[in-house]
Structure formats: structure tokens, C-alpha cells
Amino acid sequence: MLGVVRYQQGDLAEATALMERAVRVDPGQPAAHLNLALAYIARGELHAALTSLDHALALDATFLPAINSRGNVLFAQQRHDEAIACFERVLAQRPDDVDVLSNRANALLELRRFDEAVVAFEALVERAPGYPYALGGLVHCQRQLADWTHLAAREQAIVEAVRRGAPAVAPLALLAITDAPHDQLACARAFAARQYPDRPSASLPVPASGRIRVAYLSADLRDHAVGLLISGLIERHDRGRFEVIGVSWGPADESPARRRLVAAFDRFVDVADASDDAVAADLRALDVDVAVDLMGYTAHSRTGIFTRRAAPIQVNYLGYPGTMGTPCIDYVIADAFVAPAEADDAYSERIVRLPGSFQVNDAHRAEARDALTREDAGLPHGATILACFNAVYKIGPAMFDVWMRILTQVPGALLWMVVEHPRARDRLRDEAARRGVDPARLAFAARAPYARYLAQLRLADLFVDSLPFNAGTTASDALWMGVPVLTCAGRAFAARMAGSLLHACGLGDLVTHDVAAYEARAVELARDPAALRGVRARVARVRAETSLFDTDRSCRHIEDAYTQMVARARRGEPPAPIRVTERS
């Protein structure tokens, strides 16, 4: 009982020790093993938790709380099919248990079984309308299926809930719903406070001199957009001034991208089986000066490592285009376009503004080896191909309205999207027909290996961006392949990413600031092949002549940012906004 009290008080180390002693004294109590498992889960020790739950279920195979907790551990280990089996065992006995209904719905979402997830979230919302993140989960799954039923009303309800401080939606999903910076901050703050409460910790010292030790933390140090962008940066860090550590918990996919990253770091550690406590302690023991979170609130992130203060300076960069709303992150790396001065109070972090674009790129990224033709990709010869290869959840009815109006005004144009789910494709065709556009004027590509995906992109005449969640890596991929990107810049970081890239390339005329201007510019370019060829000729020079793909330059600027952060810490000064000046 004392162990439970200590657990409730947040003293996890003492609680765990007391509970371990209890099961040694009386190993025949399923509840004691469950309590110990919950303490292990809170500490992030998932393998130990699973062992304790197996002991509990060996004593009582029908012990529903242990079955549900086992599902939670399996979910955290990304063993989602096994997790669902646990949740369904519980629901067979307790069909109205809203916690378990939520667990099952989220596991279906992770497995991308969106049709089933929509049904599961709808059942949850019906039983418990205010259940944390249920409505946001429902809307996110709907968007993945291009199912816009009741979408406007549900999204308005989400925004109103966010403004009340209610846990309605995860921060990443909100980026596709609204570009209001202060709503995104409120959402992130509520999420962080609930999911990752900041833990009081003593400030960590920064050595007065010596190389700056930087750790990059991510599940995406592999064949992933973030891993592909950052490879050149890691290789080019000045080893006379910096030591660079990679901290990974994602799949070791044995891809060339993974091998290149492993070789690029001075030290590379896989922490997939380590708890957040252990990872933070190890980084402190290594005297890491700057810990860089490359994930934010994207899939499989581990913000808990940062709440445990893994380093004296902690930075949000690249993987998550927005504020994290938590005091444990000191800085966010941005630029003057994605984070204009008037947005300062919409970030919990101090903003680092790089010259040019925030986004580092790899000057030696893959080339498109496949010589694809339009016929190979199922595209008609002679059509003007307007492409949006953004994830389908970024595309809502308002943006689709704009694209259909563009197609109506440009009879020879076709819209090409990456949409895998057959139901989503059917719905988009239906939505086109409702707007008076022949569904045959929509074309769909499936996800493809990176080199083939680049080869597909090259076939487009113009990339048309989405709002309020812009293209990020996809936009730089299009520019790398010589394809012009047309964007509409909104208010928040995620709504200004493509504009940042375009300004860095000297292509500011492709950045519009309202939907009407975006539509007019798209129609103007699509109707005028000569003008579009002229823009493409300018884009073809981007790789060689602009700063966006100058990895050495970006690396020096990021290093300058780290140097200023560390200098402040060495002087005993708190984090403050930083503006990095242009290097000649």
C-alpha cells in the first residue's frame, strides 16, 4: 500500500522499490504485479512492465486491468496488432469502457486502418463527447480518408475546446485545422501539461570551454524525410568545434540513408529499449551541451526524455513545424519568414532565426534514377499537371474548392495527388463531381521509394501547395527536381514553410498571401505555357545558385546558433531570442 501512495505522490523510484519488495514477499497477488507494472510504465521501463503483467496474468488470466495495461505496453512498443487483441478481450467483457475504447481507436489509427478507426472514434465520442483527444482523433482519421462529413462543425468544436484549454486534439493534427498561432500554442501547452509534465530539475552546468557536444534525438535517423534532410549537416559539422552524437529509437532499416547517418555521427546510440529516465541520465553523463529534438509531437516522439532535462540546452528543430508549448524546450530553430517578429508570443521557446530558410538540405541527396515518362505514371500526354504530393490529411474541403475552381478555369489541367487509400480516392472523385469537375481530371500516385518518388515529381508542371499545413520536405523535393512550387502563406510556422523555401531560392513571386491571389496565380501560370516554362527555367538554377541547397552554409549558421546558445549558458544567462547573421 505504501508503494501505491509513493506512486500517487510521483516518487517513482521509491514506489518501484517498495512494490518490488511487495511482490517478493507475496508473489501470489495479481494486483501487486499490476501495480509494479504501472510503476515501470511510468518510468518508461516497458520490458520490465511486460514481465510484471505476464506474472499477473499467469495468476489470473481474466484480470482485465492487467490485460488492458498489457495492451498499453504493446502499443508503446509499436506492436499494435497485439495491443488491439488485448483491448478487444477487455471490451468483450466491458463494451462501454471508454478508456479501452480510446486505446483501441488509437491503435487502429497507428495501423492506418482508418475506416475502422473512424467507427471506433465515433463510438467513443458518442459515449463520452469530451473524452480527451477523441474528437481530434476522429477528425484526423476522417481527413486521412478525405471524409468531410460534419468536418466543419467538428473542427470548429475542436478550436473552441482548444481555446477553453480542453484536451480535444493532438498538436500535430491541429496544424491541418487552423493556422492561428495562439490556438496552436494553447493546444501544445495543454498537451504538454497533460502528457509530459515538466519535472523540476537542477540546472545543468555547461563546461566553460572545449568542444560543444550536440546530441540529435529522433526515431527518424533512417530512410525518412528528416533523416534525408539532415545527413549532410551531420557530415559537415566542424569537428574541431563540435562533437556530434546520434540518439535513435526508430527502426534500424538497413537502408543506405541509415548507414550514411550512422557513419556520419561521432557516436551513434540506439536507445529503443532504454527508458526515458535512462536516456536522459546517459546524456547528462556524457556532458551533452545541446540536445536537439528532431521530432516534436510527430509519431513515436519521446518528449519525456527532454522533460527529464537531458542537457542544459534543449532545442526543437526540423521535425515538428510549430511550438511545443513546454518549458523543457529552450529554443526553436526557425527563420524570419516562418516565425515573423509579431509571432514571438505564440511560442513557448525562444526563437532562433537563421538567415535564409530554417530548413537544412542535403546537397548530395538522392537523384531520380528512373527515367519515368508520363505514360509510365498513368498521366495523359499534353495535359498541364498540377501536383500536390502532400499527405492527404493536409487537404481539406476549402483547399479542394480552390483546386477545383482552378481546373474549371484551365480545361487542359489535371490535379495529381498522392493518395493510397481506395476509399479516399473514391471520395475525392465524388467531391470533384459535386463541384462540376470530371473525376477523370484527378490522378493518383501511390507512395514510392524515394528515388522513384523524385522521378514522379519531375513529371509535374507546377506543385500546388496546401493551406493551413504547407509542404515542407515535399516542397524542397519539388524544387530539387526543378518543379515550381506555388504556395499561400498563412500565419503559423506550418503555414509558412513553403514560403520560407521559396524566398531562400529567390522565388518570392510564387508566394501568395491570400487564397484569391493563389488561385489567380495558379490559373495565370497554367494557362500560359511560356510563362510556366520561364518559371521552370528559374527553378532549374535553384540547386546551383541559391542558398537552400547549400549544406555547408546552413551548417555554419546552425553552428553559430549553437555557439550563441552555449555562450549565454556559460555566462549564466537564460535563453533569449537569437538572430544568426549571414555568413559571407
C-alpha positions as CSV (number, residue, x, y, z in Angstrom):
1,M,0.0,0.0,0.0
2,L,2.9,2.4,0.8
3,G,4.2,1.8,-2.7
4,V,0.9,2.9,-4.2
5,V,1.0,6.1,-2.0
6,R,4.5,6.9,-3.2
7,Y,3.4,6.3,-6.8
8,Q,0.5,8.7,-6.4
9,Q,2.9,11.2,-4.9
10,G,5.1,10.9,-8.0
11,D,8.1,9.3,-6.2
12,L,8.5,6.6,-8.8
13,A,11.9,5.4,-7.6
14,E,10.7,4.8,-4.1
15,A,7.4,3.4,-5.3
16,T,9.1,0.9,-7.6
17,A,11.4,-0.3,-4.8
18,L,8.5,-0.8,-2.4
19,M,6.4,-2.6,-5.0
20,E,9.3,-4.9,-6.0
21,R,9.7,-5.8,-2.3
22,A,6.0,-6.5,-2.0
23,V,5.9,-9.0,-4.9
24,R,9.0,-10.7,-3.5
25,V,7.3,-11.1,-0.1
26,D,3.9,-12.2,-1.6
27,P,4.3,-13.1,-5.3
28,G,0.8,-14.6,-5.5
29,Q,-1.2,-11.3,-5.8
30,P,-2.1,-10.3,-9.3
31,A,-2.8,-6.8,-8.2
32,A,0.7,-6.4,-6.8
33,H,2.2,-7.3,-10.1
34,L,-0.1,-4.9,-11.9
35,N,0.9,-2.0,-9.5
36,L,4.5,-2.8,-10.1
37,A,3.9,-2.8,-13.9
38,L,2.3,0.6,-13.7
39,A,5.3,2.0,-11.9
40,Y,7.6,0.5,-14.6
41,I,5.4,2.1,-17.3
42,A,5.6,5.5,-15.6
43,R,9.4,5.1,-15.6
44,G,9.4,4.1,-19.3
45,E,10.7,0.6,-18.4
46,L,8.4,-1.2,-20.8
47,H,10.1,-4.6,-20.9
48,A,10.0,-4.9,-17.1
49,A,6.4,-3.8,-17.2
50,L,5.5,-6.5,-19.6
51,T,7.2,-9.1,-17.4
52,S,5.2,-8.0,-14.4
53,L,2.0,-8.1,-16.4
54,D,2.7,-11.6,-17.6
55,H,3.2,-12.6,-14.0
56,A,-0.2,-11.1,-13.1
57,L,-2.0,-12.8,-16.0
58,A,-0.3,-16.1,-15.1
59,L,-2.0,-15.9,-11.8
60,D,-5.3,-14.7,-13.2
61,A,-5.8,-14.9,-17.0
62,T,-9.1,-12.9,-16.7
63,F,-7.6,-9.9,-14.8
64,L,-9.0,-7.2,-17.1
65,P,-6.9,-4.2,-15.8
66,A,-3.7,-6.3,-16.5
67,I,-4.9,-7.2,-20.0
68,N,-5.6,-3.5,-20.8
69,S,-2.3,-2.4,-19.3
70,R,-0.5,-5.1,-21.4
71,G,-2.2,-3.6,-24.4
72,N,-0.9,-0.2,-23.5
73,V,2.7,-1.5,-23.2
74,L,2.4,-3.3,-26.5
75,F,1.1,-0.1,-28.1
76,A,4.1,1.8,-26.7
77,Q,6.3,-0.8,-28.3
78,Q,4.5,-0.3,-31.6
79,R,3.1,-3.8,-31.5
80,H,-0.3,-2.5,-32.4
81,D,-2.0,-5.7,-33.7
82,E,-1.1,-7.4,-30.4
83,A,-2.3,-4.4,-28.5
84,I,-5.7,-4.4,-30.2
85,A,-6.1,-8.1,-29.3
86,C,-5.7,-7.1,-25.7
87,F,-8.1,-4.2,-25.9
88,E,-10.8,-6.4,-27.6
89,R,-10.5,-9.0,-24.9
90,V,-11.4,-6.3,-22.3
91,L,-14.2,-4.8,-24.5
92,A,-15.8,-8.3,-24.8
93,Q,-16.4,-8.1,-21.1
94,R,-16.7,-4.3,-20.7
95,P,-18.0,-2.9,-24.0
96,D,-18.6,0.6,-22.6
97,D,-15.2,1.1,-21.1
98,V,-14.2,4.4,-22.6
99,D,-10.6,4.2,-21.7
100,V,-10.2,0.9,-23.6
101,L,-12.4,2.2,-26.5
102,S,-9.9,5.0,-26.8
103,N,-6.9,2.7,-26.6
104,R,-8.3,0.5,-29.4
105,A,-9.2,3.5,-31.6
106,N,-5.7,4.9,-31.3
107,A,-4.1,1.6,-32.1
108,L,-6.3,1.3,-35.3
109,L,-5.1,4.8,-36.2
110,E,-1.5,3.8,-35.8
111,L,-2.1,0.8,-38.1
112,R,-3.6,3.2,-40.7
113,R,-6.8,1.2,-40.5
114,F,-8.7,4.5,-40.9
115,D,-12.1,3.1,-41.8
116,E,-12.2,1.1,-38.6
117,A,-10.7,3.9,-36.6
118,V,-13.4,6.4,-37.6
119,V,-16.1,3.9,-36.4
120,A,-14.2,3.4,-33.2
121,F,-13.7,7.1,-32.5
122,E,-17.3,7.9,-33.4
123,A,-18.4,5.3,-30.8
124,L,-16.1,6.9,-28.3
125,V,-17.3,10.4,-29.0
126,E,-20.9,9.3,-28.7
127,R,-20.4,7.6,-25.3
128,A,-18.1,10.4,-23.9
129,P,-18.3,13.6,-26.0
130,G,-15.5,15.3,-24.0
131,Y,-13.1,12.3,-23.8
132,P,-9.5,13.6,-24.2
133,Y,-8.4,13.7,-27.9
134,A,-11.3,11.6,-29.1
135,L,-12.8,14.3,-31.4
136,G,-9.4,15.2,-32.7
137,G,-8.6,11.6,-33.4
138,L,-11.9,11.2,-35.3
139,V,-11.3,14.3,-37.4
140,H,-7.7,13.2,-38.2
141,C,-8.9,9.8,-39.4
142,Q,-11.6,11.4,-41.5
143,R,-9.1,13.6,-43.1
144,Q,-6.9,10.6,-43.9
145,L,-9.9,9.2,-45.8
146,A,-11.0,12.5,-47.4
147,D,-14.2,12.0,-45.5
148,W,-15.5,15.5,-44.9
149,T,-18.8,14.5,-43.3
150,H,-19.6,17.0,-40.5
151,L,-16.0,18.2,-40.7
152,A,-16.6,21.9,-40.5
153,A,-18.7,21.6,-37.3
154,R,-16.3,19.1,-35.7
155,E,-13.3,21.3,-36.5
156,Q,-15.0,24.4,-35.1
157,A,-15.8,22.4,-31.9
158,I,-12.1,21.4,-31.7
159,V,-10.9,25.0,-32.0
160,E,-13.4,26.2,-29.3
161,A,-12.3,23.4,-27.0
162,V,-8.6,24.3,-27.5
163,R,-9.4,27.9,-26.5
164,R,-11.0,26.6,-23.3
165,G,-7.9,24.6,-22.6
166,A,-9.6,21.3,-23.1
167,P,-7.7,18.3,-24.4
168,A,-9.5,18.0,-27.7
169,V,-6.8,17.3,-30.3
170,A,-3.1,16.4,-30.5
171,P,-0.9,19.4,-31.6
172,L,0.2,17.8,-35.0
173,A,-3.4,17.2,-36.1
174,L,-4.4,20.8,-35.2
175,L,-1.8,22.1,-37.7
176,A,-4.1,20.9,-40.5
177,I,-7.2,22.5,-39.0
178,T,-6.1,26.1,-38.2
179,D,-3.1,28.3,-38.8
180,A,-3.9,30.5,-35.8
181,P,-0.6,30.7,-33.9
182,H,-2.1,31.3,-30.4
183,D,-4.5,28.4,-30.8
184,Q,-1.6,26.2,-31.7
185,L,0.3,27.4,-28.6
186,A,-2.7,26.8,-26.4
187,C,-3.1,23.3,-27.8
188,A,0.6,22.4,-27.3
189,R,0.6,23.8,-23.8
190,A,-2.4,21.7,-22.8
191,F,-1.0,18.6,-24.4
192,A,2.4,19.1,-22.8
193,A,1.0,19.7,-19.4
194,R,-1.2,16.6,-19.6
195,Q,1.1,14.2,-21.4
196,Y,4.6,15.4,-20.4
197,P,4.5,17.5,-17.2
198,D,7.8,19.2,-16.8
199,R,9.8,17.8,-13.9
200,P,11.6,20.1,-11.6
201,S,15.4,19.6,-12.0
202,A,18.5,21.4,-11.1
203,S,20.0,23.5,-13.9
204,L,22.9,21.7,-15.6
205,P,26.2,23.4,-16.0
206,V,27.9,24.0,-19.3
207,P,31.7,23.5,-19.4
208,A,33.4,26.8,-19.6
209,S,35.4,25.8,-22.7
210,G,36.0,23.0,-25.1
211,R,34.1,21.4,-28.0
212,I,30.4,21.8,-27.9
213,R,28.7,18.4,-27.6
214,V,25.5,18.2,-29.6
215,A,23.1,15.2,-29.5
216,Y,20.4,14.8,-32.1
217,L,17.5,12.7,-30.9
218,S,14.9,11.0,-33.2
219,A,13.2,7.9,-34.3
220,D,13.7,9.1,-37.9
221,L,17.5,8.7,-38.3
222,R,16.8,6.4,-41.2
223,D,15.1,6.5,-44.7
224,H,12.7,9.2,-43.6
225,A,12.2,12.8,-44.6
226,V,14.1,14.1,-41.5
227,G,16.9,11.6,-41.9
228,L,17.3,12.5,-45.5
229,L,17.4,16.3,-44.9
230,I,19.9,16.2,-42.0
231,S,22.5,13.8,-43.4
232,G,24.7,16.5,-44.9
233,L,24.5,18.6,-41.8
234,I,25.8,15.8,-39.6
235,E,28.7,15.1,-42.0
236,R,29.7,18.8,-42.3
237,H,29.8,19.7,-38.6
238,D,33.2,21.2,-37.7
239,R,34.8,18.5,-35.6
240,G,37.3,21.0,-34.3
241,R,34.5,22.8,-32.5
242,F,31.7,20.2,-32.2
243,E,31.2,16.6,-31.2
244,V,28.0,15.1,-32.6
245,I,26.0,12.2,-31.2
246,G,23.1,10.5,-32.8
247,V,20.4,9.1,-30.4
248,S,18.0,6.8,-32.2
249,W,15.0,4.7,-31.2
250,G,13.5,4.1,-34.6
251,P,13.8,1.0,-36.8
252,A,17.3,0.1,-38.0
253,D,16.0,-0.2,-41.6
254,E,19.5,-1.1,-43.0
255,S,18.9,1.5,-45.8
256,P,21.7,3.5,-47.4
257,A,20.3,6.5,-45.6
258,R,20.6,4.8,-42.2
259,R,24.1,3.6,-42.9
260,R,25.2,7.0,-44.0
261,L,23.8,8.6,-40.8
262,V,25.4,6.0,-38.5
263,A,28.8,6.7,-40.2
264,A,28.3,10.5,-40.0
265,F,27.9,10.8,-36.2
266,D,30.9,10.7,-33.9
267,R,28.9,8.4,-31.7
268,F,25.6,6.7,-32.5
269,V,23.5,5.0,-29.9
270,D,20.3,3.0,-30.2
271,V,18.0,3.6,-27.2
272,A,14.9,1.8,-28.4
273,D,15.0,-0.5,-25.3
274,A,16.0,2.2,-22.8
275,S,13.6,4.2,-20.6
276,D,13.3,8.0,-20.9
277,D,14.9,8.2,-17.4
278,A,17.9,6.2,-18.6
279,V,18.4,8.1,-21.9
280,A,18.3,11.4,-20.1
281,A,20.7,10.2,-17.4
282,D,23.1,8.8,-20.1
283,L,23.1,12.1,-22.0
284,R,23.8,14.0,-18.8
285,A,26.7,11.6,-18.0
286,L,28.1,12.3,-21.5
287,D,28.0,16.0,-20.7
288,V,25.9,16.8,-23.7
289,D,25.6,20.6,-24.0
290,V,22.8,20.8,-26.6
291,A,20.1,18.2,-27.1
292,V,18.1,18.6,-30.3
293,D,14.7,17.2,-30.6
294,L,14.2,16.4,-34.3
295,M,10.6,15.1,-33.7
296,G,8.5,17.4,-31.6
297,Y,5.0,15.9,-31.5
298,T,5.3,13.7,-34.5
299,A,4.8,9.9,-34.4
300,H,6.9,7.9,-32.0
301,S,8.4,11.0,-30.3
302,R,9.8,10.8,-26.8
303,T,9.3,14.2,-25.3
304,G,9.7,12.6,-21.9
305,I,13.5,12.5,-22.4
306,F,13.5,16.3,-22.5
307,T,11.2,16.8,-19.5
308,R,13.9,14.9,-17.6
309,R,16.4,17.6,-18.7
310,A,18.8,15.6,-20.8
311,A,21.0,18.6,-21.4
312,P,21.4,22.2,-20.2
313,I,20.2,23.5,-23.6
314,Q,17.3,21.7,-25.4
315,V,16.2,22.6,-28.9
316,N,13.1,22.0,-31.1
317,Y,14.2,21.7,-34.7
318,L,13.1,20.4,-38.1
319,G,10.7,17.5,-37.4
320,Y,7.8,19.5,-35.9
321,P,6.8,22.8,-37.5
322,G,5.5,24.7,-34.5
323,T,5.8,25.4,-30.8
324,M,5.9,22.5,-28.3
325,G,4.4,24.6,-25.5
326,T,6.6,23.1,-22.8
327,P,9.2,24.8,-20.6
328,C,11.6,22.0,-21.1
329,I,12.4,23.1,-24.6
330,D,14.5,26.3,-24.6
331,Y,14.8,27.2,-28.3
332,V,13.1,26.6,-31.6
333,I,15.2,27.0,-34.8
334,A,13.2,29.0,-37.4
335,D,13.8,31.9,-39.7
336,A,12.3,35.4,-40.2
337,F,9.6,34.2,-42.6
338,V,8.2,31.1,-40.8
339,A,8.4,33.0,-37.5
340,P,7.9,36.7,-38.1
341,A,8.5,39.1,-35.2
342,E,4.8,39.5,-34.4
343,A,4.6,35.8,-33.7
344,D,7.1,35.8,-30.8
345,D,4.4,35.5,-28.1
346,A,2.9,32.4,-29.9
347,Y,6.0,30.3,-29.0
348,S,6.9,28.9,-25.6
349,E,10.5,28.6,-26.9
350,R,12.9,31.4,-27.6
351,I,13.1,31.8,-31.4
352,V,16.4,31.3,-33.3
353,R,16.1,33.0,-36.7
354,L,18.5,31.7,-39.3
355,P,19.3,33.7,-42.4
356,G,17.5,32.3,-45.5
357,S,15.4,29.3,-44.6
358,F,15.1,27.3,-41.4
359,Q,15.3,24.0,-43.4
360,V,18.7,22.4,-43.8
361,N,19.0,20.4,-47.0
362,D,21.4,17.8,-48.2
363,A,23.3,18.9,-51.3
364,H,24.1,15.3,-52.1
365,R,20.5,14.0,-51.7
366,A,19.4,11.2,-54.0
367,E,18.9,11.7,-57.7
368,A,15.9,10.5,-59.6
369,R,17.4,7.5,-61.3
370,D,14.2,6.3,-63.0
371,A,13.6,7.9,-66.4
372,L,9.9,7.9,-66.0
373,T,7.5,9.2,-68.7
374,R,4.0,10.5,-68.1
375,E,2.7,7.3,-69.7
376,D,4.6,5.3,-67.1
377,A,2.9,7.3,-64.4
378,G,-0.6,7.0,-66.0
379,L,-0.7,10.7,-66.9
380,P,-2.1,11.9,-70.2
381,H,0.3,13.4,-72.7
382,G,-0.2,17.2,-73.2
383,A,-2.1,17.9,-70.0
384,T,-0.9,20.6,-67.6
385,I,-0.1,18.6,-64.5
386,L,-0.8,20.4,-61.2
387,A,0.6,18.2,-58.4
388,C,0.2,18.2,-54.7
389,F,2.1,15.4,-53.1
390,N,1.3,16.5,-49.5
391,A,-0.2,13.9,-47.1
392,V,-3.9,13.7,-47.7
393,Y,-4.8,14.7,-44.2
394,K,-3.4,18.2,-45.0
395,I,-6.1,18.6,-47.7
396,G,-9.5,19.9,-46.6
397,P,-12.6,21.0,-48.5
398,A,-11.6,24.7,-48.6
399,M,-8.3,23.9,-50.4
400,F,-10.0,21.4,-52.6
401,D,-12.6,24.0,-53.6
402,V,-9.7,26.3,-54.8
403,W,-8.2,23.5,-56.8
404,M,-11.5,22.6,-58.5
405,R,-12.0,26.2,-59.4
406,I,-8.6,26.3,-61.0
407,L,-9.4,23.1,-63.0
408,T,-12.7,24.7,-64.1
409,Q,-10.8,27.8,-65.4
410,V,-8.0,25.7,-67.1
411,P,-9.7,23.0,-69.2
412,G,-6.4,21.3,-70.1
413,A,-5.2,20.9,-66.5
414,L,-5.2,17.8,-64.2
415,L,-4.7,17.5,-60.5
416,W,-2.2,14.8,-59.3
417,M,-2.1,13.7,-55.7
418,V,-0.5,11.0,-53.6
419,V,-3.5,9.1,-52.1
420,E,-3.2,5.5,-51.3
421,H,-6.4,4.5,-49.6
422,P,-9.0,3.5,-52.2
423,R,-11.9,5.0,-50.2
424,A,-10.1,8.3,-50.1
425,R,-9.6,8.3,-53.9
426,D,-13.3,7.5,-54.4
427,R,-14.4,10.3,-52.1
428,L,-12.1,12.8,-53.8
429,R,-13.6,11.8,-57.2
430,D,-17.1,12.3,-55.8
431,E,-16.1,15.7,-54.3
432,A,-14.8,16.7,-57.7
433,A,-18.0,15.7,-59.4
434,R,-20.0,17.7,-56.8
435,R,-18.1,20.7,-57.8
436,G,-18.7,20.2,-61.5
437,V,-15.3,18.7,-62.4
438,D,-14.9,15.5,-64.3
439,P,-13.4,13.0,-61.8
440,A,-11.2,11.8,-64.6
441,R,-9.2,15.0,-64.1
442,L,-7.9,13.7,-60.8
443,A,-4.9,11.4,-60.9
444,F,-3.4,9.5,-58.0
445,A,0.1,8.2,-57.2
446,A,0.9,5.7,-54.6
447,R,3.8,6.1,-52.1
448,A,7.1,5.0,-53.7
449,P,10.7,4.6,-52.8
450,Y,12.5,7.9,-52.6
451,A,14.3,7.8,-55.9
452,R,11.1,6.9,-57.8
453,Y,9.1,9.4,-55.9
454,L,11.5,12.1,-57.1
455,A,11.2,10.8,-60.6
456,Q,7.4,11.1,-60.3
457,L,7.7,14.7,-59.0
458,R,9.7,15.7,-62.0
459,L,6.8,15.0,-64.3
460,A,4.7,17.8,-62.8
461,D,4.4,21.2,-64.3
462,L,3.5,23.0,-61.1
463,F,3.3,22.0,-57.5
464,V,0.3,23.5,-55.8
465,D,0.6,23.7,-52.0
466,S,-1.9,23.2,-49.3
467,L,-3.1,25.5,-46.5
468,P,-3.1,25.7,-43.5
469,F,-0.5,23.0,-43.4
470,N,2.1,23.6,-46.1
471,A,4.6,21.3,-47.8
472,G,7.9,21.1,-46.0
473,T,10.3,18.4,-47.3
474,T,8.0,17.8,-50.2
475,A,8.4,21.4,-51.3
476,S,12.2,21.2,-51.3
477,D,12.0,17.9,-53.1
478,A,9.9,19.5,-55.8
479,L,12.4,22.4,-56.1
480,W,15.3,19.9,-56.2
481,M,13.6,18.3,-59.2
482,G,13.1,21.6,-61.0
483,V,9.4,21.9,-60.3
484,P,8.0,25.3,-59.4
485,V,6.0,25.4,-56.1
486,L,3.1,27.8,-55.7
487,T,2.1,28.4,-52.1
488,C,-0.3,30.5,-50.0
489,A,1.4,31.7,-46.8
490,G,-0.7,31.7,-43.6
491,R,0.1,32.8,-40.1
492,A,1.8,30.0,-38.2
493,F,5.1,28.1,-38.9
494,A,3.4,25.1,-40.6
495,A,1.5,27.5,-42.9
496,R,4.7,29.4,-43.9
497,M,7.2,26.6,-44.6
498,A,7.0,26.5,-48.4
499,G,7.2,30.4,-48.5
500,S,10.4,30.2,-46.5
501,L,11.9,27.8,-49.0
502,L,10.8,29.9,-52.0
503,H,12.2,33.1,-50.5
504,A,15.5,31.4,-49.9
505,C,15.5,30.5,-53.6
506,G,14.7,33.9,-54.9
507,L,11.3,32.8,-55.9
508,G,9.2,35.1,-53.7
509,D,6.8,35.7,-56.6
510,L,5.4,32.2,-56.1
511,V,4.4,33.1,-52.5
512,T,0.9,34.5,-52.2
513,H,-0.8,35.7,-49.1
514,D,-4.4,35.1,-49.7
515,V,-6.4,32.4,-51.4
516,A,-7.7,34.6,-54.2
517,A,-4.2,35.6,-55.2
518,Y,-3.1,31.9,-55.0
519,E,-6.0,30.9,-57.3
520,A,-5.3,33.7,-59.8
521,R,-1.6,33.0,-59.9
522,A,-2.2,29.2,-60.5
523,V,-4.6,30.0,-63.3
524,E,-2.2,32.5,-64.8
525,L,0.6,30.0,-64.9
526,A,-1.4,27.0,-66.0
527,R,-2.9,29.0,-68.9
528,D,0.4,30.4,-70.1
529,P,2.9,27.6,-71.1
530,A,5.6,30.1,-72.0
531,A,5.3,31.8,-68.6
532,L,5.4,28.4,-66.8
533,R,8.5,27.4,-68.8
534,G,10.1,30.6,-67.8
535,V,9.5,29.9,-64.1
536,R,10.7,26.3,-64.5
537,A,13.9,27.7,-66.1
538,R,14.5,29.8,-63.0
539,V,13.8,26.8,-60.7
540,A,16.3,24.7,-62.7
541,R,19.0,27.1,-61.5
542,V,18.0,26.8,-57.8
543,R,20.2,23.9,-56.9
544,A,23.4,25.6,-58.1
545,E,22.7,29.3,-57.4
546,T,20.7,29.7,-54.2
547,S,21.2,29.1,-50.5
548,L,18.5,26.5,-50.0
549,F,20.7,23.5,-51.0
550,D,24.0,25.0,-49.7
551,T,24.5,22.5,-46.9
552,D,27.9,24.0,-45.8
553,R,26.3,27.4,-45.4
554,S,23.3,26.0,-43.4
555,C,25.7,24.0,-41.2
556,R,27.7,27.1,-40.4
557,H,24.6,29.1,-39.5
558,I,23.3,26.3,-37.2
559,E,26.7,26.0,-35.6
560,D,26.6,29.8,-35.0
561,A,23.2,29.3,-33.3
562,Y,24.5,26.6,-31.0
563,T,27.6,28.7,-30.2
564,Q,25.4,31.6,-29.1
565,M,23.2,29.4,-27.0
566,V,26.2,27.9,-25.2
567,A,27.9,31.3,-24.8
568,R,24.8,32.6,-23.0
569,A,24.7,29.5,-20.8
570,R,28.4,29.8,-19.9
571,R,27.7,33.4,-18.8
572,G,24.9,32.2,-16.6
573,E,22.3,34.0,-18.7
574,P,18.9,32.4,-19.5
575,P,17.9,31.6,-23.1
576,A,16.9,34.5,-25.2
577,P,16.0,35.1,-28.9
578,I,18.9,34.7,-31.3
579,R,19.3,36.1,-34.8
580,V,22.1,34.5,-36.7
581,T,23.8,36.8,-39.2
582,E,24.6,35.8,-42.8
583,R,27.9,34.3,-43.4
584,S,29.8,35.5,-46.5
